[in-house]
């Protein structure tokens, strides 16, 4: 593991190299939101970023934002939504054990949060991408994220809530460009190529700043009011994964390569508590447009979920509970019906006239896949899926010739054929209040310390939906920024 993260005593610093009211560590989406709100509230704000510019993992993401409750885009696309309907879906999809206090605030404030993105210069097209996908290769502003799949369509009214910035394909870069510019325009000052290494503690236990390194040299920062940690998760720290989230070991990382848990480690070194450190999101590169037209099977040739569900759900079900490898089974008609843009250049790895031949190629038990397809076809002819309840619009009997698509042959992070075909990131982190205050193991706030984004444990329970990281990172980052700035007013 990297060098010591033990705190440095304020009395050992002497004169600081830089001072501010609110010091934000990390300039991804949560850091940008925190910096913007703190600066707008009148605080003198400094942002430290270890890379050479703002962005982090947020800039490399698809840019989806999970927003609802009746946004302008939803209304323009003909959908009625409200905070209670949004809450009902997310409590089920992000559960079990979602943080209901944070989730309630997020749903109630979602329309206002959408308007805040608009205020920051983010634009959204008033169009819907209708089919299941990880990310539309279009500029549609709205997408489904499992709201119309079973069992969620029995829990809440099906309404799409995946909001996407107006950009073809990956929109994270566009999103961060707008948010970082908004933070700068509000008055936040950024120091790049500067990595925070240790928190500075006053005698009374208050966090008073950080020690950092800039181009290999130590530099000290005094935070008169608060430090806000927005340093990301820990998927890039193999030792932390082994300790807390071993499910991700050996899989690809969904990150910019710098999500090494540094902020979490600095905070826990002064007694901060963590929460749900084992919870992760997994993305299997089985493409939803193909999976829903065929079936997803495990290494024993068995289906295990309705394939039209949010793809992160079938990914977690696969990697956590099913024997690998995993295969998309599809016939020629199904493959040819997939729009070219939704194929992502993926071709079948195996093709055969009979299921017996395909079983042999895939190393499955004889008759296993034949039994699965026979059962599926028998019910699909009636428009039924009594085992997993896939929507009838995706049901039809599969016919020869058949193909098997290996997720490892697909795209991951834009790189063809990389790794295991599954990757992910961490969702657990520092235990925080709804205003971002970091709590200690007694449940009391650590004075002067806040956190947001994947450095904190957000509103997720054991589940995840695309857009809830960028969504809750910015929403609770904003709250942390306002709360930290309010400390200045309280001490004035």
Buried (B, 14 or more C-beta within 10 A) or exposed (E): EEEEBEBBEBEEBEEBBBBBBBBBBBBBBBBBBBBBBBBBBBBBBBBBBBBEEBBBBBBBBBBBBBBBBBBBBBEBBEBEBBBEBBBBBBBBBBBEEBBBEBBBBBBBBBBEBBEBBEEBBBEBBEBBBEBBBBBBBBBBBBBBBBBBBBEBBEBBBBBBBBBBBBBEBBBBBBBBBBBBBBBBEBBBBBBBBBBBBBBBBBEEBBBBBBBBBBEEEEBBBBBBBBBBBBBBBBBBBBEBBEBBBEBBEEBBBBBBEBBBBBBBBBBBBBBBBBBBBBBBBBBBBBBBBBBBBBBBBBBBBBBBBBBBBBBBBBBBBBBEEBEBBBBBBBBBBBBEEBEEEBBBEBEBBBBBEEBBBBBBEBEBEEEBBBEBBEBBBEBBEEEEBEBBBBBEEBBBBBEEBBBBBBBBBBBBBEEEEBBBBBBBBBBBBBBBBBBBBBBBEEEEBBBBBBBBBBBBBBBBBBBBBBBBBBBBBBBBBBBBBBBBBBBBEEEE
